[in-house]
Amino acid sequence: MLALRLTRGARPAVQLRRLLVAAASAGTGFLLLCALGHAIGRPGAPPDSLLRLVWCAAPLAATVYFAVAVARADPGAGPRPGLSALGLGPVRMMAVSATATALTCALGSVTALLVFLHLRGDLTGTPFDGSGTDFLAAGRPLPLPATLTLLTLVPGSASVAVAVALRPREPAGSPSRSGRTAYGRFGAYRATAVRETFGAYGRFGRHLEPAAHGRRPSAARQRTPEEARAHLQAQEQTQTQTQTQTQQDRLPTGPSGQDPERTPGPDGTASGLRPAAPVPASGSGTAPSGLPWGIAVLAVGLAAGAYASRTGVGAVPGERPGALAGPVLAAVGLALAGPGLTHLCGRLLQSVRPGALRLLAGRLLMTEAARVGRPLGVVCAVLSGAYALGSLYYTDGRPAGPLALLGVLLVTGCTVATLLTAAVEARQAHAGTTAALLRLGAPSSTPRRAAALRAGALLALFGPLTVIVAHLSGLSPAP
């Protein structure tokens, strides 16, 4: 009930994205039902039906990927102030987002079932008569368990993926239970391991009493005047150190939530303080780690495709596993290298004496390399893979069927919509930066010019790369 209320009360942009998720779910569900209808209509050709069902994995993955991006960009999915007191903490909000995604995909699955039954003639009594409609299996009953299993595949996968993507995570700076925990005075927890000053562990002065033969002296023993004077001096020194340590603990912490760095003072003690270094923006300090792996997988895919085109074994694509493995590996390599290439593009954009506009655009690209680069790499992988597989399968000039066109449209549309959703999410994340620039007196066209510069830089890098990879991975086999 709460998921339905939050869905109804969302903004129009959020509702539009959910409708797109429902449409993608409907298309994927229709393809799954068509694979089932082909298996029912042709019981003597199980390999062909299995191949159709396997090809449905690409639209299914694209739909789930799009559903996760929409759920992550939903403003109502994050924790809100005051909701934890009502029992709506991060775990409950994650469950609400997963339930809303499951309901949206279930709506698409029901729509796909209605369209499929309408084309079969089960609702109107007159089936659709057209060429190549053997996948409808008109006049044959549909098995209920198989139909329900295929229809629940998209909502179940999407809800599980959303729950995994939005699960509560511990902050990076918080101490883990398995790691080494730093303690302060008297066993109190501390966020950082700051060394205690000399004598802080015994500020009651008991350890300052002289020991004889390794044993603590008795309480009845009278001190000499020299020992009493030394004892008073030690107590005063310990009290002074305690007051200094208390004042240092009351000082404000740095911007990253840690204590300021302690440096030796003029007297050699650790009483001096040095301001902590400024914390760099998230994502701008280190490059994503997937660039070497992406380049390696891309090289392996291109090598496999070139070897298959050189040998030319078999005339049917199913008889050339190397020809199919080449485009698939090349597409996976592009998807893995997307964040790293985006980070590199941002670094190149702000190199060689950059101005304010180039510096702003490059810094934002480096900061959002993981958020925008991964969907962009997936889009390039889908485009290059579609061109390569099309050149391998339709070499004789025969047109593609309606189901193949629907699958290509679904995969391409979902990946492009995911990229646009990630761009909107990045814009929302930097709304505070944009407002700060406008308050400082920057022109109102500066954010738009920076966005256009980022888009042009990404297009200049990923456009030729996608064309080159598509041509290399789609080489026709030698006769």
HELIX and SHEET records of a PDB file:
HELIX    1   1 LEU A    2  ARG A    8  1                                   7    
HELIX    2   2 PRO A   12  GLY A   41  1                                  30    
HELIX    3   3 PRO A   46  TRP A   55  1                                  10    
HELIX    4   4 ALA A   57  ALA A   73  1                                  17    
HELIX    5   5 PRO A   75  ALA A   77  5                                   3    
HELIX    6   6 SER A   84  LEU A   86  5                                   3    
HELIX    7   7 PRO A   90  ARG A  120  1                                  31    
HELIX    8   8 ASP A  134  LEU A  136  5                                   3    
HELIX    9   9 LEU A  144  LEU A  151  1                                   8    
HELIX   10  10 LEU A  153  ALA A  165  1                                  13    
HELIX   11  11 ARG A  185  GLY A  187  5                                   3    
HELIX   12  12 ALA A  200  GLY A  202  5                                   3    
HELIX   13  13 ARG A  206  LEU A  208  5                                   3    
HELIX   14  14 PRO A  225  ASP A  249  1                                  25    
HELIX   15  15 LEU A  291  THR A  311  1                                  21    
HELIX   16  16 PRO A  317  GLU A  319  5                                   3    
HELIX   17  17 PRO A  321  LEU A  349  1                                  29    
HELIX   18  18 ALA A  356  THR A  367  1                                  12    
HELIX   19  19 ALA A  369  TYR A  393  1                                  25    
HELIX   20  20 PRO A  402  ALA A  429  1                                  28    
HELIX   21  21 ALA A  431  ARG A  439  1                                   9    
HELIX   22  22 THR A  446  SER A  473  1                                  28    
SHEET    1   A 2 GLU A 261  THR A 263  0                                        
SHEET    2   A 2 GLY A 272  ARG A 274 -1                                        
END                                                                             
